[in-house]
Amino acid sequence: MSSQLGIEVKKDADFSTWYTQVLKRSEMLEYYEEVSGCYIIRPLAYYIWQEIQSFFDSAIKKMGVEDTYFPMFVSQRQLEREKDHVEGFAPEVAWVTKAGSSEMENPIAIRPTSETVMYPYFSKWIRTHRDLPLKLNQWCNVVRWEFKKPQPFIRTREFLWQEGHTAHFTKEEADAEVHQILELYRQVYEDLLAVPVIKGVKSEKEKFAGGLYTTTIEGFIPTTGRGIQAATSHCLGQNFAKMFDIVVEDPNALANSEGKEAKKLHVWQNSWGLTTRSIGVMVMIHGDDKGLVLPPRIASVQVIVIPCGLTVRTSEEEKKRVEEKINDVVKELNSSGIKAKADLRDNYTPGYKFNHWELRGVPLRLEIGPRDLQKNQTLSVRRDNGVKKAIPLDELITCIPEILNTIHKDMFEKAKKIYDEHVKVILKWEDFVPALDGKNVVLVPWCEQEHCEDKIKEKSSRSNTEQEPEDDKAPSMGAKSLCIPFEQPKEPAIVPGETKCISCDGFAKRYALFGRSY
């Protein structure tokens, strides 16, 4: 029984098993045995999603975005109206082909994304430039029938997300929103989850199918040395507007028309999305051999208070005083906005309780016993680094928020330092694969040509058949471009027309971030 309560493998020794055990034994997630690749998100993890949702929804409402909900089904005719778009999602689309015992004459798809669901109605609702901008967002689920090995939160057949869809009169307005949303995504990861990311733009090959360009934030999983796409914000240009006839009359032409039919202008559109993958990224980066390590700002319990120092010789009266003080502390912390909880279970030892809450990643533990009452103090223990500190009981309301903020800051800085150390600037091809094999992502001068990107992936694939842990099989597929970072290395600078591409005979345009990825 006891072996099922803690983590039995080391994170660095068997990452895949470690990750599964952390999620299940911390009670973040349960496997849904009826359908492979689908999972039950338990309250501990769903609370994190609600915190993300609360922050992001509040921020986009200030931008004028309104929440909505569209059906999850889309007809084959609608889905296939945009050729590039449907080709990008075709292998992952799940189809409903039967209703009861009857075959459906026209199968319907379950949304892999909602452009083709929503945009026919944009064309109905948008008539003049005064109807713009139209800014809608929905919090919903989508289904992408992945055939790769599923991994909880990271690669699943059904997941939760938000998807924003907006229409604008000018490209300038659309461009501004794309970057505004991307900055909010950075804040979700860095300011809530303490996860560092790199902002950039996707290559033409990796951009959203049917879009004009895709901006992205890219994370990094140090244990596997693999990059991971964290969230994306797309400028769709006018492609979908032309497909779905989303037009407005040109107000300038209208003023000068003198009875002539006004000129029609296609709107500029964006779409952007953030998913429950964010939870998995956070677990992979911060978790340790004891289990979860939760950043304080998204933890459902920030402080756990546990009675200690009670023995068989402790009188009932003394035990009662300890428990009353613990309840008073929890009440005081909760009243000040700190999410605190007491563990007063009689049938478990303090050591068992320590392990229980460490597994669940609670950021801070307070220990209170008879001697602590005599000294009017509590012993605090940080989950992220184990540092212990005595705190006067009279100073908890000022000290605890400071400690929680320090925990977030230290967790982020630790993760960022590791990320920065694993981003290598590589100028020669012979150093490219060795850097990847050293569990790094690489910044390389690149020509940005699609054929060159294909060649890089092919040349960086592993040709050997060495036995590897199951989680490491994906790197054999080779490296792909993760993004072209907005913040480019200053040294050595790329000289247009002189600096050679890392892979081909062409000239480099910018540094691109390449890596093996999820």
Buried (B, 14 or more C-beta within 10 A) or exposed (E): EEEEEBBEBEBEEBBBBBBBBBBBBBBBBEBBEEEEBBBEBBEBBBBBBEBBBEBBBEBBEEBEBEEBEBEBEBBBEBBBBBEEBBEBBEEBBBEEEEEEEEEEEEEBBBBBBBBBBBBBBBBEEBEEBEBBBBBBBBBBEBBBBBEEEBBBBBBBBBBBBBBBBBBBBBEEBBBEBBBBBBBBBBBBBBBBBBBBBBBBBBBEBBBBBBBBBBBBBBBBBBBBBBBBBBBBBBBBBBBBBEBBEBBBBBBEBBEEEEEEEBBEBBBBBBBBBBBBBBBBBBBBBBBBBBBBBBBBBBBBBBBBBBBBBBEEEBEEEBBEEBBEBBEEBBEBBEEEEBBBBBBBEEEEEBEBBBBBBBBBBBBBBBBBBBEBBEEEBBBBBBBBEEEEEEBEBEEBEEBBBEBBEBBBEBBBEBBBEEBEEBBBBBBEBEBBBEBBEEBBBBBBBBBBBEEBBEBBBEEBBBEEEEEEEEBBEBBBBBBBBBBBBEEEBEEEEBEEEEBBBBBBEBBBBBBBBBBBBB
